[in-house]
Amino acid sequence: MANEEVIAPRDMVQSLIKGLAVIQAFGPDRKSMSMTEVANTIGISKPSARRFLLTLQSAGYVRREGEQFRLLPKVLDLGLAYFSSIDLPEIAERHLEELNMQVKEACSLGILDGDSVIYIARAQWQRVRSVSVRVGTRIDPATTALGRVLLASLPDDELDAWIDRHKFEVYTEYTVADPKRLRAILDDVREKGWAMCDQEVELGVRTLAAPVHKPGGKVVAGVNVAANYQRVPLDKLIEDVLPQLLDTTARIDRDLAVYGPGLIDY
């Protein structure tokens, strides 16, 4: 982002960066890994992977099961330290729950974090969905309504740089994977003030999103509603759900304004 400080490599602890990379290497598709698998995943030597894993084991972040290593719940403390230090999820939670009850669809709050969007609050209607989404889940900004309202808020130079470096993925037959077409869509999002994606990540799922602003007008987050395309036709999504979504983000904006300069820059 524009205000991020550029830190010289000599001022960084590379071993800490690599240790965090070991933790991040685990995920839904890699719930347990051997030393060799960790080394190959993050591009370090096997002896280095061994030292990092044993250090994390001694600190209580991973458990060894034979030749395999698995994350332990203590890893959650790293994420909870962040979530407990920010005000936005707590402020938005009540509004998300109210929107969730109104539209009876999953509602989420997310922020742009690096090259992905991360969910920081969520209100889930009690329906089974094929995609597992929870607080902390990261998504591709290019193919989601939430991501697009956040991308559209970037200055032109940052947005163009993001598009240039982004690796476009095709998830369904409806996925927009052309950089020029995405840029045109984002220009339209800027004009409208909201975004809609129709089955671009998952067949049968439409998403609608609008931005959240901190005092002064800067976009700091977005609220997303995800709905089944058969249960919520496109005209109902725009005519019924969109006004309720925009009302929700306006109420969050007003609550954020009360806290004024005390808010951190997300």
N, C-alpha and C positions, 0 to 999 in steps of 0.2 A: 504494500500500500504506500501511498505517497509520503506519509509521515514516518515511516519506519526508518530507524537509524541503520546506516550501513556499518557493520562491524568488521574490522580487519581480522583475517584468519589468525594472526598472532595473538589476538585478544580472546580467542575462543578455546575452550577445553574440548578437543576433538574426541577424547575418550568418552566424555559425557554424551556428546552427540551420538556416538556409535552405540553407547549403552541404551539410550532411548530408542534408537533404531531397532535394537534387538527386541524390545518390548513391542514396538509397532509392527514387527514382522509377523506376530501372531494375529490370527483373525478367524472369521467363520470358516474359511477354507484351510486354515493351518492352526487348528486348535492345539496340536502338539507337534513338536519338531525335534529332530536330532541335532547335534552340534553341526554336522555337515550341512543339514538343510538350512539351519540358521545362517551359517557362513555363506552359502550360495545365495540365499534370499537377499541379504543386504550387502554382499560383495566384500566380505572380509575373510581373513585366513581362518582355518579351523582352530589353530591355537588361540587366536584372538576371541573367536566365538566361545571357546571353552572358558576362558577367563571371565568374559562378560556374563555367561550363564551361571557360572559358579558364584560370582559376586552377587548376582541377582537372587540366586538361591539362598545364599547366606543372609541376605537382607529381607527375605520373606516374600519376594515378588514372583518367584517361579518355584515349581516343584519338579523333582526328577523322578521319572518312572522308568527304570531300566535305562535304555538309550534315549528315551524321549524326555522332553521338557515341556511343561504346561504352565500357563500363567495362574497365579493365585489371586484371590479377591483383594489382597492388599494393593494391587495395581489400581483399583478403583479410587484409592485415596488421592492419586495424582490428578484424576479428573475432578473429583469432588472439591479439591483445593481451589480449582478454577471456578467451578459453579458456585461455590459458597462465597466467592469474592466479588461476584457481579450482581447487580440489582435487577437487570432486565427480566430474567425468567420469573422472578418473584412478582414483579409488577404486572407482567403479562398473564400470569397463570389464571387468575380469576376470569379475565376476558376470554382466554382460550376455552375455558370450561363452559362459559356462557354461550359462546359461538358453537361449541360442540353440541350442546343441548338443543340449540336452535336448528342447526342444519342436520344433526344426527349423522355426521361424518367426521372422520379423523381430522384434527386441526393441529398444526405444528408451528413453532416459532424457530427460525433458524438465522444464522449469521454466516457471512462469507469469511472463511478462514483459509488463507492461502489460495490454493486453486480448487478448493471444494467448499461445499456448504455443510455445516454441521448443525444438527438439531439441538437446541438448548432447552426446549420445553415442548410438551405434547399433551393433548387431550384426545384420548382414543375412544371412539364409540364402540360398543360391544358387538363388533362383527369380525369374522375371520377374514383376514386378507392373506394373499399369497406372499407378499413381500413383508419381511419383518423390519419394522421401523421403530426406533426407540431413541430416547435422549442419548446423544453421543454418536448416532449414526451419521456417516458422511455420504453425500450424494453428489452427482455430477451437476454442476450449475447449468450447463448448456442445454440440458434436456428436461429441466423441471421448471415449473412456474415460479417456485420459490427462488431458485437460482437465477432466473432471468430478471426478476425485479431487483435483485441485488447487483447483478452484472450491469443492468441498465443505469444504476446509480453511480457507476464509476466514471471518472473523467475520461474523455476520449482517448488520451494517450495510454492510460492504464487499461482501458477496455481493449484497445487494439493490441496491446502487448499480451494481454491475457488470451485473446483469440489466436494470436500468432503461435503461442507456445502450447496451446491446448491440444491434447490428443483426442480427436473426436471419435466417439464410439457409437455403433449402431445397435440399439437394443430391440427395436421392433421395426416393422415396415413403415411406421409413421415418424421415426426419429429424424430430426433435422440435423444433418451432419455436415452441411456445407457452410463454411465460415462466412461467406458473403450473405447467405440467406439468414444466418443467425444474426449478423450485424443489422440487417434490415428489420428483423423481428424486434431486436432490442431498441432500435430507434422508435418503433411503434409503441413498445412498452413505456418508453419515456414519455410519450405524448399522452397515452391513456392513463398511466398511473397504476396499472395492474397488468398481470400476465396470466395466460391460460395455456396449458399444454394438454393435448388430446392423445393419450395412449402412446406417448413417445418413449416411456421407460418400461411400462408394463401394459400389455393389451388389456383393455377393459377399464383402465383407470385414467380419469381426467383430474388434473390439478389446477387450482386457481390460487393466485397469490397476490398480495399487496404489500407495499413497504411500510415499515415503522420508522418514525423520525425522532431524533433527539432534539432538544431545544436548539433553534437555529436552522432547522430544516434538513440536517444531514441524515441520510438513510443509514440506520444502524442494524436493521434486521428486517425480516419479512415474516408474514403470517400466511400459511398455506392450508388449503382445504383439499383433501383428496376424496374423490367420489367414484363409484362404479358407474360406467357409462350407460348401463341399462336402467339402473335405479334413478339416476339423475341425468335426464336428457340435456343436451347442450343448451337449449333455450331456457330450461329451468335453472341451470347453473348460472347463466348470465343474468336472468331476470330476477331470480329469488335469492340465490346464494351470494352473488357478488355484492348487492347492497348491504347485506348483513356482514360480509367480510370487511367492506370499506368502513362501516360503522364501528366494527371492532378495532381496526387499526387506528381510527381517529380517537377512540377512547383510550387506547394505549398511549398514543401521542400526548394526549392531555395529561395522563398520569405521569408520563416521563417529564413533562414540562414542570410539574410541581417540584420535582427533585432538582431541576435546573442544572447548575454547574457541578453539582456533586456527582453526576454520572460519569463513569469512566468512558473512554472512547473504545468501543467494542471492536 
